[in-house]
Structures are given as structure tokens and as C-alpha cells.
Amino acid sequence: MVVLNQDDIKNVFSMEDAIQADKDALKLYSLGKSAVPLRVNLDVPEHEGHSLYMPGYSADANALGVKIVSVYPKNIEKGLNSVPATMVLLNSETGEVCSLMDGTYLTRVRTGAVSGAAADVLARKDSKVFAMFGTGGQAETQLEAILTVRPIKIVKVFGISIERAERFAERMTAKFGEKFGVEIFAAKSSDEAIADADIITSVTTSKKPVFDGRLVKKGCHINGVGSYTPEMHEIDEYTITHADKVYVDTRNGVLNESGDLIIPIKNGTFSADRITGELGEVIAGKAPARISDDEITVFKTTGSAVLDIVNAQRIYENALKKGMGSIIEF
């Protein structure tokens, strides 16, 4: 059994690799070439947390496994990761566990990459200004993914703590500023963040909208990442109901789990049949993409085990080729 930590994964798997893996995974899902039950979400109210169990299998990707991930927002106050996770990868031929890997970093990279995949498929090619809401554990890879697929020159970060947003902007400037030729700074308000934004990504655990959709400019692409329960609602109803096209990673996941769409549907202002398509359907040529530079597009993701198993399998294969990881036996 190969054990892979964060450094091992970084050494064998790039953001470009993850974006391609996510595109392939969502295409397999939308073509019915994977088995992905709706994840089990256990509420842990005593600690304001959730524990999720995400199994999946795809014969075409030779990928089988389960990710165990928890979401504990208050961990930030304890100096701990707010989204700890472990990935258990199985040999699809024998059913034996072949790898354990850092699911926390896997979650970060594949979740960032799915926003990158959506932006690559849906956002304007000339996108220059990026607004990001959220500065937690998921934020860095969300930023890296967008910088990887579009020629972004300005990044405006907004969070509930201006001090955290400023510290995040400083760290990201040191890491990505010179590499991508980008200016990164903390916005003082939500309105300032989205002003002139070509791409907006929200990765928060908010139960109320984090920006005003009426101020979104024409041609903007929006990624909704953080809402994973029916009560979470970081993208406002106006954005969903007035977007030219609305996409999801999986209909099953979003329509059962995300308040961003569930709430407008309950209010009668939106309906499931107004979803333009799954991102995998667009990639497979079965749903339309952007056809005009003026269209506002929205992509909502709640995550799917198909992303985890395909990324994990490719990480494992790359690690074997490069001799990375530690070997353990029961």
C-alpha cells in the first residue's frame, strides 16, 4: 500500500493535471460511465461540523475508492484545517486498498481545478479581473486554477475578516505574483471586489449571499463553490435567475445539496429544467457553452466522488512511475 502525503502529491501532480483530470471525470459522469452514489453527510451539531463519505467507481478510469472528508469551520480558530480528509484508493481488479493519500490536499486541488475547468470552458478568453470570496483552506487552489486557465492581471480578495484577506493577498502575491504577472490585493467591500470582474469565485460557508448579483457586469463567469447544504446560500437569487446560462457539476448533487439553487427553486423563481447542462455535458458536446461575450454564466459545484477517484488514480499512477510515497503493509 502506497501512502502519499501532500508533498508527494505536489511532486507528481500539477494544477494542469488536476484540471484535465476534472474535465475527464465530469465527462465520464455525464456520459453515465461512473457509479457515484449521493454522498452521506453526517451532521455533527455539537461541534458545528459535518462528516461526509464519498464513494465512487469508474471502469473507464480504472478508479475505485472512497474519500472521508469533514467540514469544521471553527477549526480555523484552533489553528487547524477546516476541511480535513483522507482518500482511500482501491485496486479495481482485486478490491484491495492500494493507496492512502492526503485527502485534504486532494480536496483542495480537485476543487480548485473544477473551478478552473469551468472557467476554461465557460469564461471569456480575455478575462483579466478576478474576484474571489473566501480566504480559507480552499482559497489558494481556487486562485491558482483561475490563474492557470486565464490571463488574469488583477485579483481582488474579499472575506469576513479584512485582516485575513490582507494576509492571504500578501501570501498569494509572494507565491503567484511574479509567476503569473498578477496584482493581488484585499478588497474593502463586496461591491469593490466584483466591480469590473470578468470571473467571480465564491468559496465560503455563508448562509446568505456574499455579493449583489445586480452589480455583476455583462460577460462575467461565476463559480459557486462553497454551498454544500440546502441552507447555504452564498450566490444570491438574482444571479441565478438572471444569468444567461446556469451549469452544474452534477444535477443530482446540486439539486439535493446546494441552497444556491434549492432556495430559488423553492421560491418559484427558478426551476431545474432551466439548468443549461452539466459541465461534463458541455465538454462532451451535449450541452451548449457560452456563445456571446455578453452572456453571464454561472457554474455551481457541490463536488462529486468521481472527481476524487479519477484524480486519486492518476496521482497514484504518477507516484508509482516516479517512486514517490511510503510503502506500508498490514
C-alpha positions as CSV (number, residue, x, y, z in Angstrom):
1,M,0.0,0.0,0.0
2,V,1.4,3.4,-1.0
3,V,0.9,6.3,1.4
4,L,1.1,9.7,-0.2
5,N,1.3,13.0,1.8
6,Q,0.8,16.5,0.5
7,D,4.4,16.9,-0.7
8,D,4.3,13.6,-2.5
9,I,1.2,14.7,-4.4
10,K,2.6,18.1,-5.3
11,N,5.7,16.4,-6.7
12,V,3.8,14.2,-9.1
13,F,0.6,16.2,-9.9
14,S,0.2,19.7,-11.2
15,M,-2.8,22.1,-11.3
16,E,-2.8,21.5,-15.1
17,D,-3.0,17.7,-14.4
18,A,-5.9,18.3,-12.0
19,I,-7.9,20.5,-14.3
20,Q,-7.6,17.8,-17.1
21,A,-8.5,15.1,-14.6
22,D,-11.6,17.0,-13.5
23,K,-12.7,17.6,-17.1
24,D,-12.3,13.9,-17.9
25,A,-14.1,12.9,-14.6
26,L,-17.1,15.1,-15.2
27,K,-17.3,13.9,-18.8
28,L,-17.4,10.3,-17.7
29,Y,-20.0,11.1,-15.1
30,S,-22.3,12.9,-17.6
31,L,-21.9,10.1,-20.1
32,G,-23.1,7.6,-17.5
33,K,-19.7,5.9,-17.2
34,S,-19.3,6.1,-13.5
35,A,-21.2,4.9,-10.4
36,V,-21.4,7.7,-7.8
37,P,-24.0,7.4,-5.0
38,L,-25.0,10.7,-3.4
39,R,-22.6,11.2,-0.6
40,V,-23.5,10.5,3.0
41,N,-23.5,13.8,5.1
42,L,-23.5,13.3,8.8
43,D,-24.3,16.4,10.9
44,V,-22.1,16.9,14.0
45,P,-24.0,19.8,15.6
46,E,-22.2,19.7,18.9
47,H,-19.0,20.8,17.1
48,E,-20.8,22.7,14.2
49,G,-19.3,20.2,11.8
50,H,-20.2,17.8,9.0
51,S,-18.6,14.5,8.2
52,L,-19.0,13.2,4.6
53,Y,-18.4,9.8,3.0
54,M,-17.9,9.9,-0.8
55,P,-17.6,6.5,-2.7
56,G,-17.2,6.2,-6.4
57,Y,-16.2,3.9,-9.3
58,S,-15.5,4.3,-12.9
59,A,-14.4,1.4,-15.0
60,D,-13.2,3.6,-17.9
61,A,-10.8,5.5,-15.5
62,N,-9.9,2.3,-13.7
63,A,-10.7,4.2,-10.5
64,L,-12.4,2.9,-7.3
65,G,-12.3,4.5,-3.9
66,V,-13.9,6.5,-1.1
67,K,-13.0,9.8,0.4
68,I,-13.7,10.7,4.0
69,V,-13.9,14.5,4.4
70,S,-15.1,16.7,7.3
71,V,-16.0,20.3,7.3
72,Y,-15.4,22.1,10.6
73,P,-15.4,25.8,10.1
74,K,-14.4,26.5,13.7
75,N,-11.1,24.6,13.2
76,I,-9.6,27.9,11.8
77,E,-9.9,29.3,15.3
78,K,-7.9,26.3,16.7
79,G,-5.2,26.7,14.0
80,L,-6.4,23.5,12.3
81,N,-7.5,22.8,8.8
82,S,-11.2,23.4,8.4
83,V,-11.6,20.6,5.8
84,P,-9.6,17.5,6.9
85,A,-9.9,14.5,4.7
86,T,-8.4,11.1,3.8
87,M,-8.6,9.3,0.4
88,V,-8.8,5.5,0.3
89,L,-8.0,4.2,-3.2
90,L,-8.7,0.6,-4.1
91,N,-7.4,-1.7,-6.8
92,S,-10.5,-2.1,-9.0
93,E,-9.4,-5.6,-10.1
94,T,-8.9,-7.0,-6.6
95,G,-10.8,-4.7,-4.3
96,E,-7.7,-4.3,-2.1
97,V,-6.7,-0.9,-0.8
98,C,-3.7,0.2,-2.9
99,S,-3.2,3.7,-1.6
100,L,-3.9,6.1,1.3
101,M,-3.4,9.7,0.4
102,D,-3.8,13.2,1.9
103,G,-7.5,13.8,1.1
104,T,-7.2,17.3,2.4
105,Y,-4.8,18.4,-0.3
106,L,-6.6,16.2,-2.8
107,T,-9.9,18.0,-2.0
108,R,-8.2,21.4,-2.3
109,V,-6.6,20.7,-5.7
110,R,-9.5,18.9,-7.3
111,T,-12.0,21.5,-6.0
112,G,-9.8,24.4,-7.2
113,A,-9.3,22.6,-10.5
114,V,-13.1,22.1,-11.1
115,S,-13.5,25.9,-11.0
116,G,-10.5,26.2,-13.3
117,A,-12.1,23.6,-15.7
118,A,-15.4,25.5,-15.6
119,A,-13.7,28.9,-16.3
120,D,-11.6,27.3,-19.1
121,V,-14.8,26.0,-20.8
122,L,-17.2,28.9,-20.0
123,A,-15.3,32.2,-19.2
124,R,-14.4,34.8,-21.7
125,K,-10.9,34.1,-23.2
126,D,-9.8,37.7,-22.5
127,S,-10.7,37.6,-18.8
128,K,-8.4,39.9,-16.8
129,V,-10.0,40.7,-13.5
130,F,-10.8,38.0,-10.9
131,A,-12.8,38.5,-7.7
132,M,-12.6,35.8,-5.0
133,F,-14.8,35.5,-1.9
134,G,-13.2,33.4,0.9
135,T,-9.7,33.1,2.3
136,G,-9.9,29.6,3.9
137,G,-8.2,26.3,3.1
138,Q,-9.8,26.1,-0.3
139,A,-8.9,29.6,-1.5
140,E,-5.3,29.1,-2.7
141,T,-6.1,26.4,-5.2
142,Q,-9.2,28.3,-6.4
143,L,-6.9,31.2,-7.2
144,E,-4.2,29.0,-8.8
145,A,-6.7,27.3,-11.0
146,I,-8.1,30.5,-12.4
147,L,-4.6,32.0,-12.9
148,T,-3.7,28.8,-14.8
149,V,-6.5,29.0,-17.4
150,R,-7.0,32.7,-18.0
151,P,-4.6,35.8,-18.4
152,I,-5.7,37.4,-15.1
153,K,-3.9,40.7,-14.2
154,I,-5.9,41.8,-11.2
155,V,-7.2,39.7,-8.3
156,K,-9.5,41.2,-5.6
157,V,-10.0,39.1,-2.5
158,F,-12.8,39.6,0.0
159,G,-13.5,37.9,3.2
160,I,-15.4,38.4,6.5
161,S,-12.1,39.4,8.1
162,I,-10.2,42.2,6.2
163,E,-7.1,41.3,8.2
164,R,-7.2,37.7,7.0
165,A,-7.9,38.8,3.4
166,E,-4.9,41.1,3.5
167,R,-2.6,38.4,4.9
168,F,-3.9,36.0,2.2
169,A,-3.3,38.5,-0.5
170,E,0.3,39.0,0.7
171,R,1.0,35.3,0.8
172,M,-0.5,34.8,-2.7
173,T,1.4,37.7,-4.1
174,A,4.6,36.1,-2.9
175,K,3.6,32.8,-4.4
176,F,1.9,33.7,-7.6
177,G,2.5,37.4,-8.3
178,E,5.7,37.1,-10.3
179,K,4.9,33.7,-11.8
180,F,1.6,34.9,-13.3
181,G,2.3,38.6,-13.6
182,V,-0.7,39.4,-11.4
183,E,-1.6,42.0,-8.8
184,I,-3.4,40.6,-5.8
185,F,-5.0,42.7,-3.1
186,A,-7.8,42.7,-0.5
187,A,-11.0,44.5,-1.4
188,K,-12.6,46.5,1.4
189,S,-16.1,45.7,0.3
190,S,-18.1,43.1,-1.7
191,D,-19.1,45.7,-4.2
192,E,-15.4,46.7,-4.7
193,A,-14.5,43.1,-5.2
194,I,-16.9,42.5,-8.1
195,A,-16.5,45.8,-9.8
196,D,-15.3,45.0,-13.4
197,A,-14.8,41.4,-12.5
198,D,-14.6,39.0,-15.5
199,I,-14.6,35.9,-13.2
200,I,-16.0,35.6,-9.7
201,T,-15.4,32.6,-7.5
202,S,-17.2,32.3,-4.1
203,V,-15.8,29.6,-1.8
204,T,-17.4,30.3,1.6
205,T,-19.7,28.6,4.1
206,S,-22.1,31.5,4.2
207,K,-25.8,31.1,4.6
208,K,-26.5,34.4,3.0
209,P,-25.4,35.9,-0.4
210,V,-21.9,37.3,-0.4
211,F,-22.3,39.7,-3.3
212,D,-25.1,41.6,-5.1
213,G,-25.8,40.0,-8.4
214,R,-27.3,43.2,-9.8
215,L,-23.8,44.7,-9.9
216,V,-22.2,41.8,-11.9
217,K,-21.1,43.1,-15.3
218,K,-22.1,41.5,-18.6
219,G,-19.9,38.7,-19.8
220,C,-18.9,37.6,-16.3
221,H,-18.5,34.0,-15.4
222,I,-19.3,33.0,-11.8
223,N,-18.2,29.9,-9.9
224,G,-20.2,28.9,-6.8
225,V,-18.1,26.5,-4.7
226,G,-18.9,26.8,-1.0
227,S,-22.6,25.9,-0.7
228,Y,-23.0,22.2,0.0
229,T,-26.1,22.1,2.2
230,P,-29.7,23.3,1.4
231,E,-29.3,26.1,3.9
232,M,-26.1,27.5,2.5
233,H,-26.7,30.4,0.0
234,E,-23.6,32.3,-1.0
235,I,-24.8,33.1,-4.5
236,D,-27.9,35.4,-4.5
237,E,-31.2,34.6,-6.1
238,Y,-30.9,37.4,-8.6
239,T,-27.7,36.0,-10.0
240,I,-29.2,32.5,-10.5
241,T,-32.5,33.8,-12.0
242,H,-30.9,36.4,-14.3
243,A,-27.9,34.5,-15.6
244,D,-28.0,33.7,-19.3
245,K,-26.8,30.1,-18.6
246,V,-26.5,28.1,-15.4
247,Y,-24.3,25.0,-15.2
248,V,-23.7,22.4,-12.5
249,D,-21.1,19.7,-11.9
250,T,-23.8,17.1,-11.3
251,R,-27.6,17.7,-11.2
252,N,-28.0,15.1,-8.5
253,G,-25.6,16.7,-6.2
254,V,-26.5,20.3,-6.7
255,L,-30.3,19.9,-6.7
256,N,-30.1,17.8,-3.5
257,E,-27.4,19.7,-1.6
258,S,-27.0,23.3,-2.6
259,G,-29.1,26.2,-1.3
260,D,-27.8,28.3,-4.1
261,L,-30.3,26.5,-6.4
262,I,-32.6,24.8,-3.9
263,I,-33.8,28.1,-2.4
264,P,-34.7,29.8,-5.7
265,I,-36.5,26.6,-6.8
266,K,-38.5,26.6,-3.5
267,N,-39.3,30.2,-4.0
268,G,-40.6,29.5,-7.5
269,T,-38.1,31.9,-9.2
270,F,-36.0,29.1,-10.8
271,S,-36.6,25.5,-11.9
272,A,-34.4,22.6,-12.5
273,D,-35.2,22.5,-16.2
274,R,-33.6,25.9,-16.6
275,I,-30.2,24.4,-15.9
276,T,-28.3,24.6,-19.2
277,G,-26.3,21.4,-18.5
278,E,-23.7,19.7,-16.5
279,L,-20.1,20.8,-17.2
280,G,-19.4,17.3,-18.4
281,E,-22.2,17.5,-21.0
282,V,-20.6,20.7,-22.3
283,I,-17.2,19.0,-22.6
284,A,-18.8,16.1,-24.3
285,G,-20.6,18.4,-26.8
286,K,-24.0,17.5,-25.5
287,A,-24.9,21.0,-24.0
288,P,-24.1,24.5,-25.3
289,A,-21.3,26.6,-23.9
290,R,-21.0,30.4,-24.0
291,I,-22.0,31.8,-27.4
292,S,-21.6,35.5,-26.7
293,D,-19.1,37.7,-24.8
294,D,-22.0,39.4,-23.1
295,E,-23.5,36.3,-21.5
296,I,-23.4,35.9,-17.8
297,T,-22.6,32.2,-16.9
298,V,-22.9,30.5,-13.6
299,F,-21.3,27.2,-12.6
300,K,-22.3,25.6,-9.3
301,T,-20.4,22.7,-7.9
302,T,-21.0,20.7,-4.8
303,G,-18.3,18.2,-5.5
304,S,-18.5,14.6,-6.5
305,A,-16.6,11.4,-5.7
306,V,-15.9,11.0,-9.4
307,L,-13.5,13.9,-9.1
308,D,-11.8,12.3,-6.2
309,I,-11.4,8.8,-7.6
310,V,-10.1,10.0,-11.1
311,N,-7.6,12.4,-9.6
312,A,-6.5,9.9,-6.9
313,Q,-6.0,7.2,-9.5
314,R,-3.8,9.5,-11.7
315,I,-1.9,10.7,-8.6
316,Y,-1.3,7.1,-7.7
317,E,-0.1,6.1,-11.1
318,N,2.2,9.1,-11.3
319,A,3.6,8.3,-7.9
320,L,4.4,4.7,-8.9
321,K,6.2,5.9,-12.0
322,K,8.3,8.3,-10.0
323,G,8.8,6.1,-7.0
324,M,7.2,8.6,-4.6
325,G,5.4,7.7,-1.3
326,S,5.9,5.4,1.6
327,I,5.1,1.6,1.4
328,I,3.3,0.0,4.3
329,E,1.8,-3.4,4.9
330,F,-0.9,-4.5,7.3
